[in-house]
Amino acid sequence: MPISPWRALSPDDGDHYLAFERRFRIVVEDPGRTWRRTWVPTVIACPLCQADTGLRLAYKTGVDAVVEAACPVGHTWVEPRVEVSQWMAYCRYRAGQQEVDWLWLLRAGFGEEPPPPIDYAEELRGAAVEVAKYARRKAKTKMSRQIRKAKKKVGKRVRNEAMRPVAALLRTAWTMQAGGVEPVGPRRRRTQPKPPTTPPVSAYRTAYGVQAPKKGPKCLVCEDSGQITAPGISIPCTECAGPAAAALAAAERRAERARRGGDERRTSTTSTTSGTGK
């Protein structure tokens, strides 16, 4: 009866079934050693097609007497070389049940062959090659994108230059059709918002009814009198020029401003007259 590939490993229920991708080995005692027992791993294979990978082994407690085997092609046979006790111990080990008494069997080589060792140097070389290829692809993609962008910009500029005479002809035809007036499209300029104006301090005083502060004397020694007076003392102030000198200086400044303003008005009137005469 062929072994069903859908069976599950369940040593507690008496179902010992395993499928192997790599070769399966049993251990045979070396007959050449007499003073010390030595186990030799032996690979089992299909007796018909000699397939040694992809085998399936099964044993049902209370039903089967020996371990049955099947190959990927579908050949089934009884494998008496696989001892039932060793096969059951190996199935319990694969199911996660560690048994110290059967560790010697695993050390001797019973069970599926281990995977080949990983060549980390080769893996690193392969990873470096893949990283270099990825970096080269990214650089090539970036360069192609920049070239396409530059070609697009140049092509747009060339098209604009080529269509400029056509646009001029169309504009001339439209102008002639409109009666010699070049059409001007409606253009609305966005008015810039005016910055907020801050009222002067006098406006705040007027709004709140606050009086303006009174100005004090400029000279704190004589209080703009020009004389330092005290009981029995009256001397001219040496810190300021006196009220008369201050008044004369102010009058002189006003006269200078008036003369300067008259000269500017005279200059502006002369330039206006000369421009009208032309």
Rosetta constraint file for C-alpha pairs under 8 A:
AtomPair CA 1 CA 76 HARMONIC 7.61 0.50
AtomPair CA 2 CA 70 HARMONIC 7.17 0.50
AtomPair CA 2 CA 74 HARMONIC 7.42 0.50
AtomPair CA 2 CA 75 HARMONIC 7.84 0.50
AtomPair CA 2 CA 76 HARMONIC 6.05 0.50
AtomPair CA 3 CA 56 HARMONIC 7.60 0.50
AtomPair CA 3 CA 58 HARMONIC 7.20 0.50
AtomPair CA 3 CA 68 HARMONIC 7.90 0.50
AtomPair CA 3 CA 69 HARMONIC 7.55 0.50
AtomPair CA 3 CA 70 HARMONIC 6.61 0.50
AtomPair CA 3 CA 76 HARMONIC 7.58 0.50
AtomPair CA 5 CA 56 HARMONIC 7.96 0.50
AtomPair CA 7 CA 17 HARMONIC 6.76 0.50
AtomPair CA 8 CA 15 HARMONIC 7.42 0.50
AtomPair CA 8 CA 17 HARMONIC 6.38 0.50
AtomPair CA 8 CA 18 HARMONIC 7.89 0.50
AtomPair CA 9 CA 15 HARMONIC 6.03 0.50
AtomPair CA 9 CA 16 HARMONIC 5.52 0.50
AtomPair CA 9 CA 17 HARMONIC 5.10 0.50
AtomPair CA 9 CA 18 HARMONIC 6.57 0.50
AtomPair CA 9 CA 91 HARMONIC 7.64 0.50
AtomPair CA 9 CA 95 HARMONIC 7.30 0.50
AtomPair CA 10 CA 14 HARMONIC 6.41 0.50
AtomPair CA 10 CA 15 HARMONIC 5.08 0.50
AtomPair CA 10 CA 16 HARMONIC 6.18 0.50
AtomPair CA 10 CA 17 HARMONIC 7.74 0.50
AtomPair CA 10 CA 95 HARMONIC 7.51 0.50
AtomPair CA 11 CA 15 HARMONIC 5.39 0.50
AtomPair CA 11 CA 16 HARMONIC 5.59 0.50
AtomPair CA 11 CA 88 HARMONIC 7.47 0.50
AtomPair CA 11 CA 91 HARMONIC 6.79 0.50
AtomPair CA 11 CA 92 HARMONIC 6.07 0.50
AtomPair CA 11 CA 95 HARMONIC 7.47 0.50
AtomPair CA 14 CA 60 HARMONIC 5.66 0.50
AtomPair CA 14 CA 61 HARMONIC 4.79 0.50
AtomPair CA 14 CA 62 HARMONIC 7.84 0.50
AtomPair CA 15 CA 58 HARMONIC 7.58 0.50
AtomPair CA 15 CA 59 HARMONIC 6.35 0.50
AtomPair CA 15 CA 60 HARMONIC 4.90 0.50
AtomPair CA 15 CA 61 HARMONIC 6.60 0.50
AtomPair CA 16 CA 58 HARMONIC 5.52 0.50
AtomPair CA 16 CA 59 HARMONIC 5.11 0.50
AtomPair CA 16 CA 60 HARMONIC 6.15 0.50
AtomPair CA 16 CA 61 HARMONIC 7.97 0.50
AtomPair CA 16 CA 88 HARMONIC 6.62 0.50
AtomPair CA 16 CA 91 HARMONIC 6.11 0.50
AtomPair CA 17 CA 56 HARMONIC 7.42 0.50
AtomPair CA 17 CA 57 HARMONIC 5.82 0.50
AtomPair CA 17 CA 58 HARMONIC 4.24 0.50
AtomPair CA 17 CA 59 HARMONIC 6.41 0.50
AtomPair CA 17 CA 91 HARMONIC 7.58 0.50
AtomPair CA 18 CA 56 HARMONIC 5.88 0.50
AtomPair CA 18 CA 57 HARMONIC 5.63 0.50
AtomPair CA 18 CA 58 HARMONIC 6.53 0.50
AtomPair CA 18 CA 91 HARMONIC 7.56 0.50
AtomPair CA 19 CA 54 HARMONIC 6.82 0.50
AtomPair CA 19 CA 55 HARMONIC 5.97 0.50
AtomPair CA 19 CA 56 HARMONIC 4.34 0.50
AtomPair CA 19 CA 57 HARMONIC 6.50 0.50
AtomPair CA 20 CA 24 HARMONIC 7.06 0.50
AtomPair CA 20 CA 53 HARMONIC 6.94 0.50
AtomPair CA 20 CA 54 HARMONIC 5.23 0.50
AtomPair CA 20 CA 55 HARMONIC 5.58 0.50
AtomPair CA 20 CA 56 HARMONIC 6.34 0.50
AtomPair CA 20 CA 112 HARMONIC 6.78 0.50
AtomPair CA 21 CA 53 HARMONIC 5.75 0.50
AtomPair CA 21 CA 54 HARMONIC 4.61 0.50
AtomPair CA 21 CA 55 HARMONIC 7.22 0.50
AtomPair CA 22 CA 52 HARMONIC 7.83 0.50
AtomPair CA 22 CA 53 HARMONIC 5.10 0.50
AtomPair CA 22 CA 54 HARMONIC 6.46 0.50
AtomPair CA 22 CA 112 HARMONIC 6.34 0.50
AtomPair CA 22 CA 113 HARMONIC 6.13 0.50
AtomPair CA 22 CA 115 HARMONIC 7.97 0.50
AtomPair CA 23 CA 43 HARMONIC 6.68 0.50
AtomPair CA 23 CA 44 HARMONIC 7.67 0.50
AtomPair CA 23 CA 52 HARMONIC 5.51 0.50
AtomPair CA 23 CA 53 HARMONIC 4.86 0.50
AtomPair CA 23 CA 54 HARMONIC 7.42 0.50
AtomPair CA 23 CA 55 HARMONIC 7.72 0.50
AtomPair CA 23 CA 112 HARMONIC 5.85 0.50
AtomPair CA 23 CA 113 HARMONIC 5.75 0.50
AtomPair CA 24 CA 43 HARMONIC 5.77 0.50
AtomPair CA 24 CA 44 HARMONIC 6.28 0.50
AtomPair CA 24 CA 52 HARMONIC 7.35 0.50
AtomPair CA 24 CA 53 HARMONIC 7.53 0.50
AtomPair CA 24 CA 55 HARMONIC 7.69 0.50
AtomPair CA 24 CA 110 HARMONIC 7.87 0.50
AtomPair CA 24 CA 111 HARMONIC 5.54 0.50
AtomPair CA 24 CA 112 HARMONIC 4.41 0.50
AtomPair CA 24 CA 113 HARMONIC 6.17 0.50
AtomPair CA 25 CA 41 HARMONIC 5.81 0.50
AtomPair CA 25 CA 42 HARMONIC 5.13 0.50
AtomPair CA 25 CA 43 HARMONIC 4.31 0.50
AtomPair CA 25 CA 44 HARMONIC 6.15 0.50
AtomPair CA 25 CA 109 HARMONIC 6.98 0.50
AtomPair CA 25 CA 110 HARMONIC 5.48 0.50
AtomPair CA 25 CA 111 HARMONIC 5.26 0.50
AtomPair CA 25 CA 112 HARMONIC 6.11 0.50
AtomPair CA 25 CA 113 HARMONIC 6.95 0.50
AtomPair CA 26 CA 41 HARMONIC 5.52 0.50
AtomPair CA 26 CA 42 HARMONIC 5.21 0.50
AtomPair CA 26 CA 43 HARMONIC 6.38 0.50
AtomPair CA 26 CA 44 HARMONIC 7.29 0.50
AtomPair CA 26 CA 81 HARMONIC 7.79 0.50
AtomPair CA 26 CA 82 HARMONIC 6.64 0.50
AtomPair CA 26 CA 109 HARMONIC 7.23 0.50
AtomPair CA 26 CA 110 HARMONIC 4.89 0.50
AtomPair CA 26 CA 111 HARMONIC 6.46 0.50
AtomPair CA 27 CA 39 HARMONIC 5.61 0.50
AtomPair CA 27 CA 40 HARMONIC 5.31 0.50
AtomPair CA 27 CA 41 HARMONIC 4.43 0.50
AtomPair CA 27 CA 42 HARMONIC 5.93 0.50
AtomPair CA 27 CA 105 HARMONIC 7.93 0.50
AtomPair CA 27 CA 108 HARMONIC 6.82 0.50
AtomPair CA 27 CA 109 HARMONIC 6.60 0.50
AtomPair CA 27 CA 110 HARMONIC 5.64 0.50
AtomPair CA 28 CA 39 HARMONIC 5.38 0.50
AtomPair CA 28 CA 40 HARMONIC 5.16 0.50
AtomPair CA 28 CA 41 HARMONIC 6.36 0.50
AtomPair CA 28 CA 42 HARMONIC 6.87 0.50
AtomPair CA 29 CA 37 HARMONIC 6.76 0.50
AtomPair CA 29 CA 38 HARMONIC 5.73 0.50
AtomPair CA 29 CA 39 HARMONIC 4.53 0.50
AtomPair CA 29 CA 40 HARMONIC 6.06 0.50
AtomPair CA 30 CA 37 HARMONIC 7.06 0.50
AtomPair CA 30 CA 38 HARMONIC 5.39 0.50
AtomPair CA 30 CA 39 HARMONIC 5.71 0.50
AtomPair CA 30 CA 40 HARMONIC 6.05 0.50
AtomPair CA 33 CA 37 HARMONIC 6.30 0.50
AtomPair CA 33 CA 38 HARMONIC 6.68 0.50
AtomPair CA 39 CA 108 HARMONIC 6.07 0.50
AtomPair CA 40 CA 108 HARMONIC 7.42 0.50
AtomPair CA 40 CA 109 HARMONIC 7.89 0.50
AtomPair CA 41 CA 108 HARMONIC 7.16 0.50
AtomPair CA 41 CA 109 HARMONIC 5.69 0.50
AtomPair CA 41 CA 110 HARMONIC 6.72 0.50
AtomPair CA 43 CA 52 HARMONIC 7.41 0.50
AtomPair CA 44 CA 52 HARMONIC 6.36 0.50
AtomPair CA 45 CA 50 HARMONIC 5.28 0.50
AtomPair CA 45 CA 51 HARMONIC 5.38 0.50
AtomPair CA 45 CA 52 HARMONIC 4.31 0.50
AtomPair CA 45 CA 53 HARMONIC 7.81 0.50
AtomPair CA 46 CA 50 HARMONIC 4.53 0.50
AtomPair CA 46 CA 51 HARMONIC 5.18 0.50
AtomPair CA 46 CA 52 HARMONIC 6.47 0.50
AtomPair CA 46 CA 70 HARMONIC 7.61 0.50
AtomPair CA 46 CA 71 HARMONIC 6.33 0.50
AtomPair CA 46 CA 75 HARMONIC 7.47 0.50
AtomPair CA 48 CA 75 HARMONIC 7.44 0.50
AtomPair CA 51 CA 55 HARMONIC 7.88 0.50
AtomPair CA 51 CA 71 HARMONIC 6.67 0.50
AtomPair CA 51 CA 72 HARMONIC 7.87 0.50
AtomPair CA 52 CA 71 HARMONIC 7.87 0.50
AtomPair CA 53 CA 71 HARMONIC 7.82 0.50
AtomPair CA 54 CA 71 HARMONIC 6.39 0.50
AtomPair CA 54 CA 72 HARMONIC 5.76 0.50
AtomPair CA 55 CA 69 HARMONIC 6.95 0.50
AtomPair CA 55 CA 70 HARMONIC 5.74 0.50
AtomPair CA 55 CA 71 HARMONIC 4.69 0.50
AtomPair CA 55 CA 72 HARMONIC 6.35 0.50
AtomPair CA 56 CA 69 HARMONIC 5.53 0.50
AtomPair CA 56 CA 70 HARMONIC 5.13 0.50
AtomPair CA 56 CA 71 HARMONIC 6.43 0.50
AtomPair CA 57 CA 67 HARMONIC 6.72 0.50
AtomPair CA 57 CA 68 HARMONIC 5.71 0.50
AtomPair CA 57 CA 69 HARMONIC 4.47 0.50
AtomPair CA 57 CA 70 HARMONIC 6.59 0.50
AtomPair CA 58 CA 67 HARMONIC 5.84 0.50
AtomPair CA 58 CA 68 HARMONIC 5.43 0.50
AtomPair CA 58 CA 69 HARMONIC 6.50 0.50
AtomPair CA 59 CA 64 HARMONIC 6.03 0.50
AtomPair CA 59 CA 66 HARMONIC 6.87 0.50
AtomPair CA 59 CA 67 HARMONIC 5.06 0.50
AtomPair CA 59 CA 68 HARMONIC 6.45 0.50
AtomPair CA 59 CA 84 HARMONIC 7.92 0.50
AtomPair CA 60 CA 64 HARMONIC 5.34 0.50
AtomPair CA 66 CA 78 HARMONIC 6.93 0.50
AtomPair CA 66 CA 79 HARMONIC 7.11 0.50
AtomPair CA 66 CA 80 HARMONIC 6.35 0.50
AtomPair CA 66 CA 83 HARMONIC 7.76 0.50
AtomPair CA 66 CA 84 HARMONIC 6.45 0.50
AtomPair CA 67 CA 78 HARMONIC 6.23 0.50
AtomPair CA 67 CA 79 HARMONIC 5.69 0.50
AtomPair CA 67 CA 80 HARMONIC 6.75 0.50
AtomPair CA 67 CA 82 HARMONIC 6.63 0.50
AtomPair CA 67 CA 83 HARMONIC 7.63 0.50
AtomPair CA 67 CA 84 HARMONIC 6.52 0.50
AtomPair CA 68 CA 76 HARMONIC 7.22 0.50
AtomPair CA 68 CA 77 HARMONIC 5.97 0.50
AtomPair CA 68 CA 78 HARMONIC 4.56 0.50
AtomPair CA 68 CA 79 HARMONIC 5.67 0.50
AtomPair CA 69 CA 76 HARMONIC 5.61 0.50
AtomPair CA 69 CA 77 HARMONIC 5.51 0.50
AtomPair CA 69 CA 78 HARMONIC 6.09 0.50
AtomPair CA 69 CA 79 HARMONIC 6.28 0.50
AtomPair CA 70 CA 74 HARMONIC 6.24 0.50
AtomPair CA 70 CA 75 HARMONIC 5.50 0.50
AtomPair CA 70 CA 76 HARMONIC 4.28 0.50
AtomPair CA 70 CA 77 HARMONIC 6.51 0.50
AtomPair CA 71 CA 75 HARMONIC 5.51 0.50
AtomPair CA 71 CA 76 HARMONIC 6.71 0.50
AtomPair CA 82 CA 86 HARMONIC 7.38 0.50
AtomPair CA 82 CA 87 HARMONIC 6.71 0.50
AtomPair CA 83 CA 87 HARMONIC 6.12 0.50
AtomPair CA 84 CA 88 HARMONIC 6.05 0.50
AtomPair CA 85 CA 89 HARMONIC 6.20 0.50
AtomPair CA 86 CA 90 HARMONIC 6.15 0.50
AtomPair CA 86 CA 105 HARMONIC 7.71 0.50
AtomPair CA 87 CA 91 HARMONIC 6.17 0.50
AtomPair CA 88 CA 92 HARMONIC 6.20 0.50
AtomPair CA 89 CA 93 HARMONIC 6.22 0.50
AtomPair CA 89 CA 99 HARMONIC 7.95 0.50
AtomPair CA 89 CA 102 HARMONIC 6.82 0.50
AtomPair CA 90 CA 94 HARMONIC 6.23 0.50
AtomPair CA 90 CA 111 HARMONIC 7.14 0.50
AtomPair CA 91 CA 95 HARMONIC 6.13 0.50
AtomPair CA 92 CA 96 HARMONIC 6.47 0.50
AtomPair CA 92 CA 97 HARMONIC 5.28 0.50
AtomPair CA 92 CA 98 HARMONIC 7.41 0.50
AtomPair CA 93 CA 97 HARMONIC 5.03 0.50
AtomPair CA 93 CA 98 HARMONIC 5.54 0.50
AtomPair CA 93 CA 99 HARMONIC 7.23 0.50
AtomPair CA 99 CA 103 HARMONIC 6.84 0.50
AtomPair CA 102 CA 106 HARMONIC 7.18 0.50
AtomPair CA 103 CA 107 HARMONIC 6.34 0.50
AtomPair CA 104 CA 108 HARMONIC 6.06 0.50
AtomPair CA 105 CA 109 HARMONIC 6.69 0.50
AtomPair CA 105 CA 110 HARMONIC 5.81 0.50
AtomPair CA 106 CA 110 HARMONIC 5.28 0.50
AtomPair CA 106 CA 111 HARMONIC 7.11 0.50
AtomPair CA 109 CA 113 HARMONIC 7.92 0.50
AtomPair CA 119 CA 123 HARMONIC 6.23 0.50
AtomPair CA 120 CA 124 HARMONIC 5.98 0.50
AtomPair CA 121 CA 125 HARMONIC 6.16 0.50
AtomPair CA 122 CA 126 HARMONIC 6.06 0.50
AtomPair CA 123 CA 127 HARMONIC 6.06 0.50
AtomPair CA 124 CA 128 HARMONIC 6.05 0.50
AtomPair CA 125 CA 129 HARMONIC 6.17 0.50
AtomPair CA 126 CA 130 HARMONIC 6.19 0.50
AtomPair CA 127 CA 131 HARMONIC 6.09 0.50
AtomPair CA 128 CA 132 HARMONIC 6.10 0.50
AtomPair CA 129 CA 133 HARMONIC 6.13 0.50
AtomPair CA 130 CA 134 HARMONIC 6.10 0.50
AtomPair CA 131 CA 135 HARMONIC 6.12 0.50
AtomPair CA 132 CA 136 HARMONIC 6.04 0.50
AtomPair CA 133 CA 137 HARMONIC 6.09 0.50
AtomPair CA 134 CA 138 HARMONIC 6.17 0.50
AtomPair CA 135 CA 139 HARMONIC 6.10 0.50
AtomPair CA 136 CA 140 HARMONIC 6.03 0.50
AtomPair CA 137 CA 141 HARMONIC 6.03 0.50
AtomPair CA 138 CA 142 HARMONIC 6.12 0.50
AtomPair CA 139 CA 143 HARMONIC 6.09 0.50
AtomPair CA 140 CA 144 HARMONIC 6.03 0.50
AtomPair CA 141 CA 145 HARMONIC 6.09 0.50
AtomPair CA 142 CA 146 HARMONIC 6.27 0.50
AtomPair CA 143 CA 147 HARMONIC 6.14 0.50
AtomPair CA 144 CA 148 HARMONIC 6.07 0.50
AtomPair CA 145 CA 149 HARMONIC 6.08 0.50
AtomPair CA 146 CA 150 HARMONIC 6.14 0.50
AtomPair CA 147 CA 151 HARMONIC 6.05 0.50
AtomPair CA 148 CA 152 HARMONIC 5.95 0.50
AtomPair CA 149 CA 153 HARMONIC 6.22 0.50
AtomPair CA 150 CA 154 HARMONIC 6.15 0.50
AtomPair CA 151 CA 155 HARMONIC 5.86 0.50
AtomPair CA 152 CA 156 HARMONIC 6.06 0.50
AtomPair CA 153 CA 157 HARMONIC 6.26 0.50
AtomPair CA 154 CA 158 HARMONIC 6.12 0.50
AtomPair CA 155 CA 159 HARMONIC 6.08 0.50
AtomPair CA 156 CA 160 HARMONIC 6.15 0.50
AtomPair CA 157 CA 161 HARMONIC 6.22 0.50
AtomPair CA 158 CA 162 HARMONIC 6.04 0.50
AtomPair CA 159 CA 163 HARMONIC 5.99 0.50
AtomPair CA 160 CA 164 HARMONIC 6.02 0.50
AtomPair CA 161 CA 165 HARMONIC 7.98 0.50
AtomPair CA 162 CA 166 HARMONIC 7.86 0.50
AtomPair CA 163 CA 167 HARMONIC 6.11 0.50
AtomPair CA 164 CA 168 HARMONIC 6.24 0.50
AtomPair CA 165 CA 169 HARMONIC 6.19 0.50
AtomPair CA 166 CA 170 HARMONIC 6.19 0.50
AtomPair CA 167 CA 171 HARMONIC 6.04 0.50
AtomPair CA 168 CA 172 HARMONIC 6.14 0.50
AtomPair CA 169 CA 173 HARMONIC 6.13 0.50
AtomPair CA 170 CA 174 HARMONIC 6.12 0.50
AtomPair CA 171 CA 175 HARMONIC 6.13 0.50
AtomPair CA 171 CA 182 HARMONIC 7.76 0.50
AtomPair CA 172 CA 176 HARMONIC 6.18 0.50
AtomPair CA 172 CA 182 HARMONIC 7.99 0.50
AtomPair CA 173 CA 177 HARMONIC 6.13 0.50
AtomPair CA 174 CA 178 HARMONIC 6.05 0.50
AtomPair CA 174 CA 182 HARMONIC 7.51 0.50
AtomPair CA 174 CA 183 HARMONIC 7.72 0.50
AtomPair CA 175 CA 179 HARMONIC 6.41 0.50
AtomPair CA 175 CA 180 HARMONIC 5.09 0.50
AtomPair CA 175 CA 181 HARMONIC 5.45 0.50
AtomPair CA 175 CA 182 HARMONIC 4.80 0.50
AtomPair CA 175 CA 183 HARMONIC 6.63 0.50
AtomPair CA 176 CA 180 HARMONIC 4.90 0.50
AtomPair CA 176 CA 181 HARMONIC 7.38 0.50
AtomPair CA 178 CA 182 HARMONIC 7.38 0.50
AtomPair CA 178 CA 183 HARMONIC 7.56 0.50
AtomPair CA 199 CA 203 HARMONIC 6.23 0.50
AtomPair CA 199 CA 204 HARMONIC 7.42 0.50
AtomPair CA 200 CA 204 HARMONIC 6.95 0.50
AtomPair CA 201 CA 205 HARMONIC 6.30 0.50
AtomPair CA 202 CA 206 HARMONIC 6.13 0.50
AtomPair CA 202 CA 212 HARMONIC 7.98 0.50
AtomPair CA 203 CA 207 HARMONIC 6.08 0.50
AtomPair CA 204 CA 208 HARMONIC 6.08 0.50
AtomPair CA 205 CA 209 HARMONIC 5.57 0.50
AtomPair CA 205 CA 210 HARMONIC 4.69 0.50
AtomPair CA 205 CA 211 HARMONIC 6.58 0.50
AtomPair CA 205 CA 212 HARMONIC 7.26 0.50
AtomPair CA 206 CA 210 HARMONIC 6.50 0.50
AtomPair CA 217 CA 223 HARMONIC 5.30 0.50
AtomPair CA 217 CA 224 HARMONIC 5.96 0.50
AtomPair CA 218 CA 223 HARMONIC 6.97 0.50
AtomPair CA 218 CA 224 HARMONIC 6.51 0.50
AtomPair CA 219 CA 223 HARMONIC 5.17 0.50
AtomPair CA 219 CA 224 HARMONIC 5.48 0.50
AtomPair CA 219 CA 239 HARMONIC 7.35 0.50
AtomPair CA 219 CA 240 HARMONIC 6.63 0.50
AtomPair CA 220 CA 224 HARMONIC 7.60 0.50
AtomPair CA 221 CA 228 HARMONIC 7.29 0.50
AtomPair CA 221 CA 237 HARMONIC 7.50 0.50
AtomPair CA 221 CA 239 HARMONIC 7.15 0.50
AtomPair CA 222 CA 226 HARMONIC 5.84 0.50
AtomPair CA 222 CA 227 HARMONIC 5.85 0.50
AtomPair CA 222 CA 228 HARMONIC 5.35 0.50
AtomPair CA 222 CA 229 HARMONIC 7.93 0.50
AtomPair CA 222 CA 237 HARMONIC 6.36 0.50
AtomPair CA 224 CA 240 HARMONIC 7.97 0.50
AtomPair CA 224 CA 242 HARMONIC 6.41 0.50
AtomPair CA 224 CA 243 HARMONIC 5.90 0.50
AtomPair CA 225 CA 242 HARMONIC 6.44 0.50
AtomPair CA 225 CA 243 HARMONIC 6.17 0.50
AtomPair CA 226 CA 236 HARMONIC 5.89 0.50
AtomPair CA 226 CA 237 HARMONIC 5.20 0.50
AtomPair CA 226 CA 240 HARMONIC 7.13 0.50
AtomPair CA 226 CA 241 HARMONIC 7.06 0.50
AtomPair CA 226 CA 242 HARMONIC 4.09 0.50
AtomPair CA 226 CA 243 HARMONIC 6.03 0.50
AtomPair CA 227 CA 234 HARMONIC 6.23 0.50
AtomPair CA 227 CA 235 HARMONIC 5.49 0.50
AtomPair CA 227 CA 236 HARMONIC 4.42 0.50
AtomPair CA 227 CA 237 HARMONIC 5.05 0.50
AtomPair CA 227 CA 242 HARMONIC 7.77 0.50
AtomPair CA 228 CA 233 HARMONIC 7.50 0.50
AtomPair CA 228 CA 234 HARMONIC 5.57 0.50
AtomPair CA 228 CA 235 HARMONIC 5.29 0.50
AtomPair CA 228 CA 236 HARMONIC 6.01 0.50
AtomPair CA 228 CA 237 HARMONIC 5.63 0.50
AtomPair CA 229 CA 233 HARMONIC 5.38 0.50
AtomPair CA 229 CA 234 HARMONIC 4.45 0.50
AtomPair CA 229 CA 235 HARMONIC 6.67 0.50
AtomPair CA 230 CA 234 HARMONIC 6.53 0.50
AtomPair CA 237 CA 241 HARMONIC 7.53 0.50
AtomPair CA 237 CA 242 HARMONIC 7.13 0.50
AtomPair CA 241 CA 245 HARMONIC 5.48 0.50
AtomPair CA 241 CA 246 HARMONIC 6.51 0.50
AtomPair CA 242 CA 246 HARMONIC 6.19 0.50
AtomPair CA 243 CA 247 HARMONIC 6.02 0.50
AtomPair CA 244 CA 248 HARMONIC 6.16 0.50
AtomPair CA 245 CA 249 HARMONIC 6.08 0.50
AtomPair CA 246 CA 250 HARMONIC 6.14 0.50
AtomPair CA 247 CA 251 HARMONIC 6.13 0.50
AtomPair CA 248 CA 252 HARMONIC 6.05 0.50
AtomPair CA 249 CA 253 HARMONIC 6.22 0.50
AtomPair CA 250 CA 254 HARMONIC 6.28 0.50
AtomPair CA 251 CA 255 HARMONIC 6.16 0.50
AtomPair CA 252 CA 256 HARMONIC 6.15 0.50
AtomPair CA 253 CA 257 HARMONIC 6.22 0.50
AtomPair CA 254 CA 258 HARMONIC 6.10 0.50
AtomPair CA 255 CA 259 HARMONIC 6.10 0.50
AtomPair CA 256 CA 260 HARMONIC 6.11 0.50
AtomPair CA 257 CA 261 HARMONIC 6.03 0.50
AtomPair CA 258 CA 262 HARMONIC 6.14 0.50
AtomPair CA 259 CA 263 HARMONIC 6.21 0.50
AtomPair CA 260 CA 264 HARMONIC 6.29 0.50
AtomPair CA 261 CA 265 HARMONIC 6.23 0.50
AtomPair CA 262 CA 266 HARMONIC 6.04 0.50
AtomPair CA 263 CA 267 HARMONIC 6.05 0.50
AtomPair CA 264 CA 268 HARMONIC 6.14 0.50
AtomPair CA 265 CA 269 HARMONIC 6.10 0.50
AtomPair CA 266 CA 270 HARMONIC 6.18 0.50
AtomPair CA 267 CA 271 HARMONIC 6.28 0.50
AtomPair CA 268 CA 272 HARMONIC 6.22 0.50
AtomPair CA 269 CA 273 HARMONIC 6.21 0.50
AtomPair CA 270 CA 274 HARMONIC 6.18 0.50
AtomPair CA 271 CA 275 HARMONIC 6.14 0.50
AtomPair CA 272 CA 276 HARMONIC 6.27 0.50
AtomPair CA 273 CA 277 HARMONIC 6.25 0.50
AtomPair CA 274 CA 278 HARMONIC 6.48 0.50
